[in-house]
Amino acid sequence: MSDLKLLVDARHRLGEAALWHEARSCLFWIDLYEPSLNSFDPRTGQITRRSLALPVPIGAIAATNSANHLLLSHVNGLSVLHIDDLKLSPYANPENGRADVISNDMKVDRWGRLWFGTSHAKELEPRGALWCVKDAQHFQLSDAGFAVSNGPAFSPGGSVMYFSDSSNFQILAYDISQDDLQARNRRVFCSFAPEEGQPDGLTVDADGCIWSAQWAGYSIFKLSPAGEKLERIAVPSGHVTSLAFKASTLYITTARDALPDDKLQQFPLSGGIFTLETNVEGVAETVFAL
């Protein structure tokens, strides 16, 4: 494996939701606690950071079938975000304002449904849930009981969904299918020791291996389709939060939030964006139809 490189010394409080946007040929990501939409264009090297006028924390972004719009999760549910002028339009709110619940990670499966996770605001009580969103009028509660929900990611063929039950140090697997908004056959896919960190964002490569960002783990893991730990790759940040492939390049977001001063001194690049050149291709993310 080639060495890991710093792309942006961003010093994000909580960099998250790395997304390679095929239509725009650039990388997008957000900062949850200093709400912003960030981008990197590898053709020009241009890096942008634009603030979002939203209460903290925001959750995640997903690409849509419009090159000009992203889907954004935040405390008021899901909204459509215009990339150029940052205007927001409400889309859906599956949680319907349930107390002490915040939006978190989300991804689009191979059939175009959005899987959307929520968490307890203080990350202590199992109040978070997993939702499947077909469109603005059709969504279904698929699982519940998570203090912190993260991930998700999908096998190359789409029939398996991986989901990070972060506070319990485990990645779950579910069976999903095209005509069913319910995730089924929940099982533990991989568990981690506390010193390995909590699984956070996930992505999958063309070989079906799963890559997991490890919060408080200073690393990412590459896992086999059977859940075996194939490789641990060190990242010079206390909190590693999300991952996204563009061909064989893996983009990695990190965070500084909740790191004590001694760890920030030891890992001053925490909150940066990194790249890792791998020996495998990623799987392009499906877009969500508005």
Buried (B, 14 or more C-beta within 10 A) or exposed (E): EEEBEBBBEBBBBBBBBBBBBEEBEBBBBBBBBBBBBBBBEBEEEEBEBEEBEBEBBBBBBBBBEBEEBBBBBBBBBBBBBEBEEBEBEEBBBBBEEEEEBBBBBBBBBBBBBBBBBBBBBEBEBBBBBBBBBBBEEEBBEBBEEBBBBBBBBBBBEBBBBBBBBBBBBBBBBBBBEEEBBEBEEBEEBBEBEEEBBBBBBBBBBEEBBBBBBBBBBBBBBBBBBEBEEEBBBEBBBBBBBBBBBBEBBBBBBBBBBEBEEEBBEEBBBBBBBBBBEBEBBBBEBBBBEE
